[in-house]
Amino acid sequence: MGLSDKIKKKLVIDASHLNDEIIKQPGEYAYYSHQCVKKKRELDLLVLDLDVLIAKKDSKYRDCFVKSGKKLTESQLEKLINKTDAVIKLRRDIIDIKCRYKILKGVVAAYEQRKDCLISISANRREEMKSHVAVIE
């Protein structure tokens, strides 16, 4: 069972155990919110690492070209930096983490929708109970 299947299963509301669903909602929402924040931090740190790496590569290449007396345009420098293995790897890592972060953001949004559904179902049940009580009297 993949991650999305597990999450889908957790998001399903078992209306026959509504009280249990209401009780577990805050904990699950908090868990996924926390995971989302952690993934965002990881993403931000990778972006910072990439910025630092690019700055270091920029300095290194500029120094090399100044020492050799060759001219280098900004465009050439940027291309030279962007094709290094370390930069490519970090960019791929950023893409991967960004994807996971967006998935977690979606899960958090789904838990917000789940909360709204739980509120609606509970309100409908209360109305039904009032109707049944009124008929009995």
C-alpha positions as CSV (number, residue, x, y, z in Angstrom):
1,M,0.0,0.0,0.0
2,G,1.5,3.3,-1.1
3,L,1.6,6.5,0.9
4,S,-1.3,8.0,-0.9
5,D,-3.4,4.9,-0.2
6,K,-2.6,5.0,3.5
7,I,-3.4,8.7,3.7
8,K,-6.7,8.2,1.8
9,K,-7.6,5.4,4.2
10,K,-6.9,7.7,7.2
11,L,-9.0,10.5,5.7
12,V,-12.1,8.3,5.3
13,I,-14.8,9.1,7.9
14,D,-16.4,6.2,9.5
15,A,-19.8,7.7,10.2
16,S,-20.8,4.8,12.4
17,H,-18.0,5.8,14.9
18,L,-18.4,9.5,14.6
19,N,-17.2,10.3,18.1
20,D,-14.0,8.4,17.6
21,E,-13.5,10.2,14.3
22,I,-14.0,13.6,16.0
23,I,-11.6,12.7,18.8
24,K,-8.7,11.5,16.5
25,Q,-9.0,14.4,14.0
26,P,-6.9,17.0,16.0
27,G,-4.1,14.6,16.6
28,E,-3.9,13.5,12.9
29,Y,-4.1,17.1,11.7
30,A,-1.3,18.1,14.1
31,Y,0.8,15.2,13.0
32,Y,0.6,16.1,9.3
33,S,0.9,19.8,9.9
34,H,4.1,19.1,11.8
35,Q,5.4,16.9,9.0
36,C,4.6,19.6,6.5
37,V,6.5,22.2,8.6
38,K,9.5,19.8,8.8
39,K,9.5,19.2,5.1
40,K,9.3,23.0,4.4
41,R,12.3,23.5,6.7
42,E,14.2,20.8,4.8
43,L,13.3,22.5,1.5
44,D,14.4,25.9,2.8
45,L,17.7,24.5,4.0
46,L,18.4,22.8,0.7
47,V,17.7,26.1,-1.2
48,L,20.1,27.8,1.2
49,D,22.7,25.1,0.5
50,L,22.3,25.6,-3.2
51,D,22.7,29.4,-2.9
52,V,25.9,28.9,-0.9
53,L,27.2,26.4,-3.3
54,I,26.5,28.6,-6.3
55,A,28.2,31.5,-4.5
56,K,31.3,29.4,-3.8
57,K,31.4,28.1,-7.4
58,D,31.0,31.6,-8.7
59,S,34.0,32.8,-6.7
60,K,36.1,29.8,-7.6
61,Y,35.4,30.2,-11.4
62,R,35.9,33.9,-11.3
63,D,39.3,33.6,-9.6
64,C,40.4,30.9,-12.1
65,F,39.5,33.0,-15.0
66,V,41.0,36.2,-13.6
67,K,44.3,34.3,-12.9
68,S,44.3,32.9,-16.5
69,G,43.5,36.4,-17.9
70,K,40.5,35.1,-19.8
71,K,37.2,37.0,-20.0
72,L,34.0,35.3,-18.9
73,T,30.5,36.6,-19.3
74,E,27.8,36.3,-16.6
75,S,25.9,33.9,-18.9
76,Q,29.0,31.7,-19.5
77,L,29.6,31.7,-15.7
78,E,26.1,30.7,-14.9
79,K,26.1,27.9,-17.5
80,L,29.4,26.6,-16.1
81,I,28.1,26.6,-12.5
82,N,24.7,25.0,-13.4
83,K,26.2,22.0,-15.2
84,T,28.4,21.0,-12.2
85,D,27.4,17.7,-10.6
86,A,26.9,19.2,-7.1
87,V,24.6,21.9,-8.4
88,I,22.6,19.4,-10.5
89,K,22.3,17.0,-7.5
90,L,21.1,19.8,-5.2
91,R,18.5,21.0,-7.7
92,R,17.2,17.4,-8.1
93,D,17.0,17.1,-4.3
94,I,15.1,20.4,-4.1
95,I,12.6,19.2,-6.7
96,D,12.1,16.0,-4.8
97,I,11.6,17.7,-1.4
98,K,9.4,20.4,-3.0
99,C,7.1,17.6,-4.3
100,R,6.9,15.9,-0.9
101,Y,6.2,19.3,0.7
102,K,3.4,20.0,-1.7
103,I,1.9,16.5,-1.0
104,L,1.9,17.2,2.7
105,K,0.3,20.6,2.2
106,G,-2.4,18.8,0.3
107,V,-2.9,16.3,3.1
108,V,-3.1,19.2,5.7
109,A,-5.8,20.8,3.5
110,A,-7.6,17.5,3.2
111,Y,-7.7,17.2,7.0
112,E,-9.1,20.7,7.2
113,Q,-11.9,19.6,4.8
114,R,-12.3,16.5,6.9
115,K,-12.9,18.6,9.9
116,D,-15.6,20.6,8.1
117,C,-17.2,17.3,7.1
118,L,-17.2,16.1,10.7
119,I,-18.8,19.3,11.8
120,S,-21.5,19.0,9.2
121,I,-22.2,15.3,9.9
122,S,-22.4,16.1,13.6
123,A,-24.8,19.0,13.1
124,N,-27.0,16.8,10.8
125,R,-27.1,14.1,13.4
126,R,-28.1,16.5,16.1
127,E,-30.9,17.8,13.9
128,E,-32.0,14.2,13.2
129,M,-32.0,13.5,17.0
130,K,-34.2,16.6,17.6
131,S,-36.6,15.4,14.9
132,H,-36.9,11.9,16.5
133,V,-37.4,13.4,20.0
134,A,-40.1,15.7,18.7
135,V,-42.0,12.8,17.1
136,I,-41.8,10.7,20.3
137,E,-43.4,13.4,22.4
